[in-house]
Amino acid sequence: MTITATWHGHATFSLQTPENKHLLIDPWLTDNPVCPDDQKRFGNIDIMAITHGHFDHIADAVSLAREHQPTVIGIFELCKWLERKGVQNLITMNKGGTVEHHDVHFTMVHADHSCGIQEDDGSIIYGGEAVGYVLTFSDGTVIYHAGDTNVFGDMALIRELYEPSVVMLPIGDKYTMSPKEATKAVELLQPQVVIPMHFGTFPGLTGRPGALAERLAAKGLGSIEVRELRPGDSTELG
């Protein structure tokens, strides 16, 4: 089987693995204004990976974990918060580490972003650092989900060490990279395919895939595919 990725809007992706397991990244569905209604529920979730604790990445994490009992992967401090909320089957890790589950290797890498978890009373608590994931599948496909981040020079190390063929990059601006910074990220990573994310959800997230494609072409990187998805769209990878 091939790997099928569905974009639910913002940074939320679900992936069907070659072993027909269901992986969900950064679950924000119920109140996600761009997620189609028919994409907000799942028959099953086998693995959940979370990049950081902002509401637009974890809002449905606790409810979906209770419903489906997946294995949940995250940085240590965030997992401890989830544990206090009753989430089970947690795998804690930190940057540079790799864990394997359901024939997928998850390598946690750096992200240049903040991370605070908003409690029900409005207070903000420390949730560990923001991260990205390099996902290595049994068929050899390597996908990098950058989480929320600005460009950083060590993306060149991610390329050197892991050689991702597909990268999922935020481009919306204001809270993450804009197309300008994302162009440099692509230059450092040199993937075959870029899937833009974290844009268009709110009025302030003004970056668009077309602007990224234009900047890449101007840099002589037009052979790298910018695969523009609409919320709810699925695409085959690998």
Residue pairs with C-beta under 8 A, 6 or more apart in sequence:
1 16
1 17
1 18
1 19
1 20
2 18
2 139
2 236
2 237
2 238
3 15
3 16
3 17
3 18
3 137
3 139
3 141
3 143
3 236
3 237
3 238
4 15
4 16
4 234
4 235
4 236
4 237
5 13
5 14
5 15
5 16
5 143
5 195
5 234
5 235
5 236
5 237
6 13
6 14
6 15
6 39
6 232
6 233
6 234
7 13
7 195
7 197
7 229
7 230
7 231
7 232
7 233
7 234
7 235
8 14
8 28
8 29
8 32
8 35
8 36
8 39
8 40
8 231
8 232
9 32
9 33
9 34
9 35
9 201
9 231
9 232
10 26
10 28
10 32
10 34
10 35
10 56
10 197
10 198
10 201
11 25
11 26
11 28
11 51
11 56
11 57
11 145
11 147
11 148
11 168
11 170
11 197
11 198
12 24
12 25
12 26
12 27
12 28
12 29
12 32
12 35
12 57
13 24
13 25
13 26
13 145
13 168
13 197
14 22
14 23
14 24
14 25
14 42
15 22
15 23
15 24
15 25
15 135
15 143
15 237
16 22
16 23
17 23
17 102
17 103
17 104
17 137
17 138
18 103
18 137
18 138
18 139
18 238
19 102
19 103
19 138
21 46
21 47
21 102
21 103
21 104
22 42
22 43
22 44
22 45
22 46
22 47
23 45
23 46
23 47
23 48
23 49
23 102
23 104
23 135
24 42
24 45
24 47
24 48
24 49
24 64
24 70
25 48
25 49
25 50
25 51
25 133
25 145
26 49
26 50
26 51
26 57
26 58
26 145
26 147
27 48
27 50
27 57
27 58
27 59
27 60
27 61
27 64
28 35
28 55
28 56
28 57
28 58
28 59
28 60
29 35
29 39
29 40
29 59
29 60
30 40
30 59
30 60
30 63
31 59
32 40
32 56
32 59
32 201
33 201
33 202
34 200
34 201
34 231
35 231
35 232
36 231
36 232
38 232
39 231
39 232
42 64
42 68
44 68
45 64
45 68
45 70
46 70
46 71
46 102
47 70
47 71
47 72
47 73
47 101
47 102
47 104
48 61
48 64
48 65
48 70
48 71
48 72
48 73
49 72
49 73
49 74
49 106
49 133
49 145
50 57
50 58
50 61
50 72
50 73
50 74
50 78
51 57
51 111
51 130
51 131
51 132
51 133
51 145
51 147
51 148
52 58
52 75
52 78
52 111
52 113
52 115
52 127
52 128
52 129
52 130
52 131
52 147
52 148
53 78
53 81
53 115
53 116
53 117
53 127
53 128
54 114
54 115
54 116
54 117
54 118
54 148
55 118
56 201
57 147
57 148
58 78
58 117
61 72
61 82
61 87
62 82
62 85
62 86
62 87
64 70
65 72
65 82
65 87
65 88
65 89
66 86
66 87
69 88
69 89
70 89
71 89
71 90
71 91
71 101
71 102
72 79
72 82
72 87
72 89
72 90
72 91
73 90
73 91
73 93
73 99
73 101
73 106
73 133
74 82
74 90
74 91
74 92
74 93
74 128
75 92
75 93
75 94
75 95
75 108
75 127
75 128
75 129
75 131
76 92
76 93
76 94
76 128
77 126
77 127
77 128
78 115
78 117
78 127
78 128
79 90
79 91
79 92
80 92
81 117
81 125
81 127
82 90
83 90
91 99
91 101
93 99
93 106
93 108
94 108
95 108
95 109
95 110
95 129
95 131
96 107
96 108
96 109
97 107
97 108
98 105
98 106
98 107
98 108
99 105
99 106
100 106
103 137
103 138
104 135
104 136
104 137
104 138
105 135
105 136
106 133
106 134
106 135
107 133
107 134
107 135
107 136
107 162
108 131
108 132
108 133
109 131
109 132
109 133
109 134
109 144
109 158
110 131
110 132
110 152
110 154
111 129
111 130
111 131
111 132
111 146
111 147
111 148
111 149
112 130
112 149
112 150
112 151
112 152
113 130
113 147
113 148
113 149
113 150
113 176
114 130
115 126
115 127
115 128
115 129
115 130
116 124
116 125
116 126
116 127
117 124
117 125
117 126
117 127
118 124
119 125
130 147
130 148
130 149
131 147
132 144
132 145
132 146
132 147
132 149
133 144
133 145
133 147
134 142
134 143
134 144
134 158
134 162
134 164
135 142
135 143
135 144
135 145
136 142
136 162
137 143
137 238
139 238
140 238
141 165
141 166
141 237
141 238
142 162
142 163
142 164
142 165
142 166
143 164
143 165
143 166
143 167
143 168
143 237
144 158
144 162
144 164
144 166
144 167
144 168
144 189
144 191
145 168
146 167
146 168
146 169
146 170
146 185
147 170
148 170
148 175
148 176
148 198
149 170
149 176
149 177
150 176
150 177
150 181
151 177
151 181
151 182
151 184
151 185
151 188
153 188
155 185
155 188
155 189
156 188
156 189
158 164
158 188
158 189
159 188
159 189
159 190
164 189
164 191
165 191
165 192
165 193
165 238
166 191
166 192
166 193
166 194
166 195
166 237
166 238
167 185
167 186
167 189
167 191
167 193
167 194
167 195
168 194
168 195
168 197
169 177
169 182
169 185
169 186
169 194
169 195
169 196
169 197
170 176
170 177
170 182
170 196
170 197
170 198
170 199
171 177
171 178
171 179
171 182
171 196
171 197
171 198
171 199
171 207
171 208
171 209
171 211
171 212
172 178
172 198
172 199
172 200
172 201
172 204
172 205
172 206
172 207
173 179
173 199
173 204
173 205
173 206
173 207
174 204
174 205
174 206
175 198
175 204
175 205
176 198
177 185
177 207
178 206
178 207
179 207
179 208
179 211
179 212
179 215
180 215
182 194
182 196
182 207
182 212
183 212
183 215
183 216
183 219
183 221
186 194
186 212
186 216
186 221
186 224
187 219
187 221
190 224
191 224
192 224
192 225
193 224
193 225
193 227
193 237
194 212
194 224
194 225
194 226
194 227
195 227
195 229
195 235
196 207
196 208
196 209
196 212
196 226
196 228
198 205
199 205
199 206
199 207
199 208
199 209
200 208
209 226
209 228
210 228
212 226
213 222
213 226
216 222
216 224
216 226
227 235
229 235
